[in-house]
Amino acid sequence: MSTTTRTPFLIFTSILLIWACLSFTSPPLHFIYFSKILSFLQDKQTHYVETRPLIRVEESRDFLYDQEGHPLGLPSFYEKDVVELWSVQQFLMDKSNQYVMVQFYAPWCYWSRRLRRAYAEAAMKLKGEAVLAKVDASAQVLIRDDYKVNGYPTMLFFVNGVYVDTYYGDRNSDDIVTWVRGKMGSLVYNVTTKEKAERILAAKSMTVLAFVDALEGTYTEELAASSKLHTDVNFYQTSCADIAKMFHIDPQIKSPALVVLKKEYGIHNHLDGQFNSRVISEFVSSSKRSLENTFIFEEAPEFRQESTITGLEAEPLQIDEKDVVELSAGNLSQFLMTKGNQYAMVQFYASWCLWSKRLRGAYAAAAMELKGVAVLSKVDASNEIIVGKEYEINEYPTMLFFVNGAYVDSYCGERSRDAIVTWVKGKMGSRVYDIMTIQEAKRILAAKSMIVFAFISALEATYNEELAAASKLHTDVNFYQTSYPDVGKMFHIDPQIESVALVVLEKESGIHNHLDDQFNSRAIAEFVSSSKRSLENTIFEEFHQESTISGLDAHPLQIDEKDVVELSAGNFSQFLMAKSNQYAMVQFYASWCYWSKRLKGAYAAAATELKGVAVLSKVDVSKEHMVGKEYGIQGYPTVLFFVNGAYVDSYYGDRSRDAIVTWVKGKMGSRMYNITTIGEAERILAAKSMIVLAFVDDLEAAYTEELVAASKLHTDVNFYQTTHYDVAKMFNIDEQVQRPALVVLKKDSGIHNHLVGEFSSRAIVKLVSSSKRPPLTTFNMEKYPKFFKIPQRLSFREDFHEDKLSTQPIWT
């Protein structure tokens, strides 16, 4: 064969061989890839192609779709072991699904798509052991909100229909399988965050929770031994007082303590015996029998109850409730503020609730016993929904105790006459009330009366005695104390303060005074007296201001606010993200608020002083409700400071020009910002700019120096650090990770990179730099005109995932 004939023959043979190889793949790769590439190149719009080496065929298949939207290269049978859910609760309550992992995903999310193959493989490997399911949380909004899903994909693990943990590991099949099998071997689950507690309480099945000093030891072994005899019930333990309170365990009780809960039917039993496996097992068994009795008496088919009402059985016990005051939304506040009701207990009940009905007799008897000493009342919170919402009522019955119109504590004890009477009398003898949870703080802040609040790093006896001595001189005012920074911040006390701090609040009239003197009973008593006089003056000033506005008095002082930027919901984000506004202070105010008006002059003067250095702005959140909600604004005025478009701190200092200017300049010199509360973390996550967060053991250590050194090379990025597990978890850092750990986030564009390797300034700078680099390069008609001249022969879907194609030459 001559050379001229041999060459065409070899070319033809090679083409035929390639075509044959591609044709035997399913679906035919030559049709899929070349048709998509040709259609893609023909499109006249700008496209983006990832600048990285050519990816393997099996990796790219998840990102190609046919005309009907079905994935190409990932056969439908490949995910046959992954259950697609529409009703999560019904699926979880199926007894055959004891161990279930649920992936909350969004079809448009890049990371959800990346997870598909690994998740399907894990489901295949775990078949017969555990069920892997998924739900489109972007479409099922109610399900997403029920399980507090804030990002995609989120993977939650359930046992017996109850949430036990969240998966934060590597997203490959082997790690998922190992983690799930580890959880299946667990007998007792630790509850370390409030988010976990809320998800557990959302369950409809029975749960057992122990409040212990340490999460490892004899008590854990006793719980584990007991759990082996009740495999259909989940056992949990916690050492956190706030979490214990969420499960109705008094945090001041001597540990260990244990409670059995079944929220749907009101089962709420406390262990009174010894804390050993035998006693716990018998206690859980008796709680199960009590649940069966609830079904018989209350649910199926309500014959016993109906027959009692219609007279077919013995007459029900008549309960005399003449000493229990029935309240409503209309008269609750008035009732609490009445001087004759200095000590009042309010039961928030539901008329249909079995446990509310069971409490009636003991509560009425206690009201009779305490007549003339304290007033016992009740309100149907299932009908008066606004009242229930105001006082954070999540279940029935809930009993709150009020002194001088303000909440002081919740009753979590036995539901008997003697127990209620003893507890109430004990509270009446108290002079200072401890606040340990955010929920308690919210209930206190709902009051319309004056309160005194002290923030003490440790609840030492000396300070307590001084507060108690001062309280004896002001029996019409409630005194509270806390050592929790999150609670202190809600009362406008800087949590980083070194010594004790005290504030007097009167929400309705805006009294908000900080003690600047020594912390002793005499100084506190005089301070409270002056605050009372200030309240009287406020009433006069408000009348004076009204008369000034109506022209009955001289004209009010004109304040020049030309250097204060007025913001709205429409331009708020754009203002913060503007490069010229690197340092910005925002005042969240209300036009009707007395204290917002008082701040106007000092704030305007500070804005003029800081002109060219930092920008001072304000937004009326009484009108722009969404902005206030986004940043968790609960009082007016609230002043927040932003750097590079992200929140860094709140201003709690004196409301004067010099104080504001000094504080702002101090913050501008900072390189590292500490996060000490969940509220701060939520405000930071609301930002659209890039942020760096480190999870460390100590806020003042060698790691901080490394972070500060790195931050000097990235002045356009905010660097934060925290020691709190709850805060770290909000930034998707596993609470069990070895510290120090670091993550780079940019919520808007999905950047979410973890530092792997040495924790040094050099490594951190490198990670931040790589996170800044865009992963995409422009591929358009201007750069590659010859590619766009190919005639269109095949259709091309608008949602084709071109981000998986390579920039390497397709042909030469």
C-alpha positions, 0 to 999 in steps of 0.5 A, spaced: 500 500 500 502 506 497 504 512 502 498 516 499 493 511 501 496 508 507 495 515 511 488 516 510 486 509 511 490 510 518 486 516 520 479 513 518 481 507 522 483 511 528 476 515 528 472 509 527 475 505 533 474 512 537 467 512 535 466 505 537 469 506 544 465 512 545 458 508 543 459 503 548 458 508 554 451 509 557 449 514 555 453 515 549 459 520 551 460 523 544 453 525 543 453 528 550 460 532 550 461 534 543 453 536 542 454 540 549 461 543 547 458 545 540 452 548 543 456 552 548 461 555 544 455 557 539 452 561 544 453 569 544 453 570 551 459 571 556 460 564 559 465 562 565 470 556 565 473 554 571 481 554 570 483 548 573 486 541 570 481 537 566 477 533 571 475 526 570 469 524 566 466 520 572 467 526 576 463 531 571 457 527 570 453 530 576 453 536 573 451 535 566 443 535 565 439 533 559 433 536 556 428 534 561 433 536 567 435 529 569 442 528 570 447 525 565 452 520 567 449 518 574 443 513 572 437 514 576 438 507 579 445 510 582 441 513 588 436 508 589 438 507 596 437 514 598 430 516 600 427 522 597 422 525 603 416 530 603 414 528 610 420 528 615 416 527 621 412 521 619 418 518 616 422 518 622 416 516 626 416 509 622 419 504 627 423 500 621 427 507 621 431 507 627 437 510 625 436 515 619 441 521 616 437 526 613 440 531 608 437 538 607 439 540 600 438 545 595 438 543 587 441 549 585 447 549 591 454 547 588 456 543 594 449 539 595 451 537 587 458 535 589 455 531 595 450 527 591 455 521 589 458 520 596 452 520 599 449 515 594 455 511 595 454 511 603 447 509 602 449 503 598 454 501 604 449 502 610 443 499 606 440 494 612 444 498 617 441 505 617 437 509 612 440 515 608 434 520 606 434 527 603 429 533 603 429 539 598 429 544 604 429 550 599 422 548 597 420 545 603 420 551 607 416 549 613 421 543 614 427 547 613 425 552 619 422 546 624 429 543 624 433 550 624 437 549 617 441 555 615 445 552 610 446 547 604 447 541 605 446 540 612 446 533 615 442 531 621 442 524 624 436 521 628 435 515 632 428 513 634 425 519 630 429 524 635 435 528 633 442 526 636 447 530 632 449 534 626 455 531 621 461 536 620 466 531 617 469 530 610 464 529 605 466 522 602 462 516 603 467 512 607 467 518 612 460 518 612 459 511 613 464 511 619 461 517 623 454 513 622 456 507 625 460 510 630 453 514 632 449 507 632 454 504 637 453 510 642 448 509 648 448 516 651 448 522 647 451 529 649 447 535 649 453 541 649 449 546 645 442 550 645 441 548 638 441 541 639 437 542 645 432 545 641 432 540 635 431 534 641 425 538 644 422 538 637 421 531 637 415 527 638 418 521 641 420 520 649 427 522 651 431 521 657 435 527 659 440 527 665 444 533 668 451 531 671 457 535 673 461 531 667 460 528 661 464 522 663 464 518 669 460 513 673 453 517 672 454 516 664 456 508 665 449 508 669 445 511 664 448 507 658 447 500 662 439 503 663 439 505 655 440 498 653 434 496 656 430 501 653 433 501 646 426 505 643 428 511 647 434 516 646 438 517 652 442 524 653 446 528 658 448 535 659 453 539 664 450 545 662 445 549 666 442 553 661 440 546 657 438 543 663 433 549 664 430 548 657 428 540 660 425 543 666 431 541 671 432 546 676 439 548 674 441 550 682 439 542 683 444 538 686 446 533 680 445 528 678 438 529 676 434 526 671 427 527 667 423 523 662 419 527 657 414 526 652 412 533 649 406 531 645 402 528 651 405 532 657 409 526 660 414 530 664 417 526 670 423 527 675 427 522 678 426 522 685 430 515 687 438 513 687 441 515 680 443 507 678 441 503 672 436 499 675 432 505 678 433 509 672 430 503 668 424 502 672 423 510 672 423 510 664 418 503 664 413 507 669 413 513 664 412 509 659 406 506 662 403 513 664 404 514 656 399 508 655 394 511 660 394 517 657 392 514 651 387 510 654 384 516 658 385 522 654 385 519 647 382 513 645 376 514 644 375 519 649 370 515 652 371 515 659 372 523 659 365 523 655 361 519 659 364 523 666 361 529 662 354 526 660 353 522 667 354 515 665 359 515 670 361 517 677 361 525 677 368 528 676 371 531 682 369 539 683 374 543 684 373 550 687 378 555 684 375 561 687 382 564 689 385 563 682 384 569 678 383 568 671 386 573 666 386 575 659 391 579 654 387 585 656 388 585 663 395 581 665 399 587 665 394 591 669 394 585 674 401 585 675 402 592 676 397 593 681 400 594 688 396 589 692 399 584 687 406 585 689 407 577 689 404 573 683 404 567 680 401 566 673 400 559 670 400 559 663 395 553 661 391 550 655 384 548 656 385 541 652 392 539 655 391 533 660 397 536 665 394 543 665 387 539 668 391 535 672 394 541 676 388 544 677 386 541 684 393 542 687 394 549 684 387 551 687 389 548 694 395 552 693 392 559 692 387 558 698 393 556 702 397 563 700 391 567 700 393 574 703 400 572 702 401 572 694 396 571 688 395 565 684 392 566 677 392 563 670 391 565 663 389 560 657 395 561 653 392 557 647 387 562 646 391 568 648 397 567 643 400 574 644 401 573 651 404 566 650 409 569 645 411 575 650 413 571 655 416 565 651 411 560 653 413 553 649 409 548 653 403 547 658 402 548 663 408 553 665 408 557 671 412 564 672 413 568 678 412 575 678 415 580 684 413 588 683 410 586 676 417 583 673 418 576 672 423 573 677 423 565 676 419 559 673 417 554 677 419 547 675 418 543 682 413 537 684 406 539 682 403 539 689 400 544 694 405 543 699 411 544 694 408 550 690 406 553 697 413 552 700 417 555 693 413 561 693 414 563 700 422 561 699 421 566 693 418 572 697 424 571 702 429 573 696 432 580 695 436 578 689 434 574 683 439 570 679 438 570 671 442 564 668 438 564 661 437 568 655 429 566 656 429 569 663 432 575 661 427 576 655 421 575 660 424 580 665 425 585 659 418 584 658 416 588 664 414 595 665 416 596 672 423 599 674 429 593 675 436 593 677 441 589 674 448 587 676 453 583 672 458 580 676 464 575 673 462 571 679 456 571 684 460 572 690 457 573 697 460 580 698 457 583 692 450 579 693 450 582 700 451 589 698 445 588 693 441 585 698 442 590 703 440 596 698 434 592 696 431 592 703 431 600 702 427 599 695 422 594 696 418 596 690 424 595 685 426 588 683 434 586 684 437 581 679 444 579 678 448 574 673 455 572 671 453 570 664 456 575 658 450 574 653 445 576 659 449 582 661 449 584 654 441 584 653 441 589 659 446 594 655 452 592 659 459 591 656 460 583 657 468 585 657 468 589 663 473 587 668 469 589 675 462 589 677 457 593 673 450 595 675 444 598 671 437 601 672 432 600 667 425 602 666 423 600 659 417 604 658 420 611 659 427 609 657 430 610 664 437 607 662 442 609 667 449 606 669 452 606 676 459 609 676 460 609 683 463 604 688 459 598 688 456 598 696 449 598 698 449 605 700 451 608 693 446 603 690 441 605 694 442 612 692 443 611 685 436 607 685 433 613 688 436 618 683 433 614 677 426 614 681 427 622 681 429 621 673 423 617 672 419 623 675 423 628 671 422 624 664 414 624 665 415 632 666 420 633 660 415 629 655 410 633 657 414 639 656 417 637 649 410 636 647 408 643 648 414 645 645 412 641 638 405 644 639 408 651 639 406 653 647 413 653 649 420 656 646 423 653 639 427 646 641 434 646 639 436 646 632 441 640 631 445 640 625 446 633 622 449 634 615 455 629 617 450 623 619 448 619 613 440 617 613 440 610 611 434 605 609 433 598 608 434 600 600 441 602 601 443 599 607 447 594 605 450 598 599 452 603 604 456 598 608 460 595 602 462 601 599 470 602 600 470 609 602 466 606 608 471 602 611 469 604 618 462 605 619 458 606 625 450 605 625 445 608 630 439 604 630 433 609 632 426 610 633 423 617 631 418 617 637 424 614 642 426 619 648 433 616 648 434 617 641 432 624 641 437 625 647 443 622 643 442 626 637 446 632 639 452 628 641 452 623 635 452 629 630 457 632 633 461 626 633 460 625 626 463 632 624 469 630 629 470 624 625 469 626 618 474 623 613 476 618 618 470 614 619 462 615 617 457 615 622 450 614 620 443 612 622 437 608 620 429 609 623 428 601 625 421 603 627 419 604 620 425 599 617 423 593 621 427 588 616 433 592 618 432 591 625 430 584 625 436 582 621 441 585 626 437 583 632 435 590 635 431 590 641 432 597 644 433 604 642 438 607 640 442 601 639 449 603 636 453 598 632 460 599 629 462 596 622 469 594 619 469 592 611 461 591 611 461 586 617 459 588 624 465 588 629 462 591 636 456 594 639 457 601 643 455 601 650 459 607 653 457 614 655 453 618 650 457 624 649 461 626 643 468 625 646 466 618 649 464 616 642 470 619 638 475 616 643 471 609 642 471 609 635 478 611 634 480 605 638 476 600 634 480 603 628 486 601 631 484 594 632 486 588 628 483 582 631 475 582 634 473 577 639 466 574 639 463 572 646 456 572 644 451 568 639 448 575 638 455 578 636 456 572 631 449 572 628 450 580 626 457 578 623 454 572 619 449 577 616 455 581 613 456 580 605 463 581 606 469 576 607 471 574 614 476 570 617 474 566 624 479 562 629 476 558 634 482 558 640 483 556 647 485 563 649 483 570 647 490 572 649 496 567 646 501 566 641 495 564 636 492 571 637 499 574 635 499 570 628 492 572 626 494 579 628 500 579 623 496 575 618 490 581 618 496 586 617 496 583 610 489 583 609 486 590 611 480 589 607 478 582 611 475 582 618 479 577 623 475 574 629 476 569 634 472 566 639 473 560 645 465 559 645 463 552 642 456 555 640 459 560 636 464 556 633 459 551 630 455 557 627 461 558 623 461 551 621 467 549 625 466 542 629 466 543 636 470 537 637 475 539 632 482 540 635 484 547 637 486 552 634 482 552 628 480 557 622 475 558 617 474 563 611 467 565 609 464 569 604 456 567 605 454 571 598 458 567 594 459 560 598 466 561 600 467 556 606 475 554 606 478 551 612 485 551 614 489 545 614 496 544 617 500 549 621 497 555 624 501 560 622 501 567 619 504 565 613 499 559 612 493 564 614 495 569 609 496 564 603 489 561 605 485 568 605 489 570 598 487 563 595 480 564 598 480 571 594 482 569 588 476 568 583 475 560 581 472 563 574 475 566 568 471 569 562 470 565 556 467 570 551 466 572 544 471 578 544 476 573 547 475 567 542 471 569 536 472 563 532 469 559 537 462 563 536 462 562 529 460 554 529 452 554 527 447 552 532 445 544 530 443 542 537 439 545 543 442 547 549 439 548 556 440 555 559 441 551 566 447 547 563 453 547 568 459 549 564 463 550 570 465 543 570 468 544 563 476 545 562 479 551 559 484 546 556 484 545 548 478 541 546 481 540 539 487 543 535 
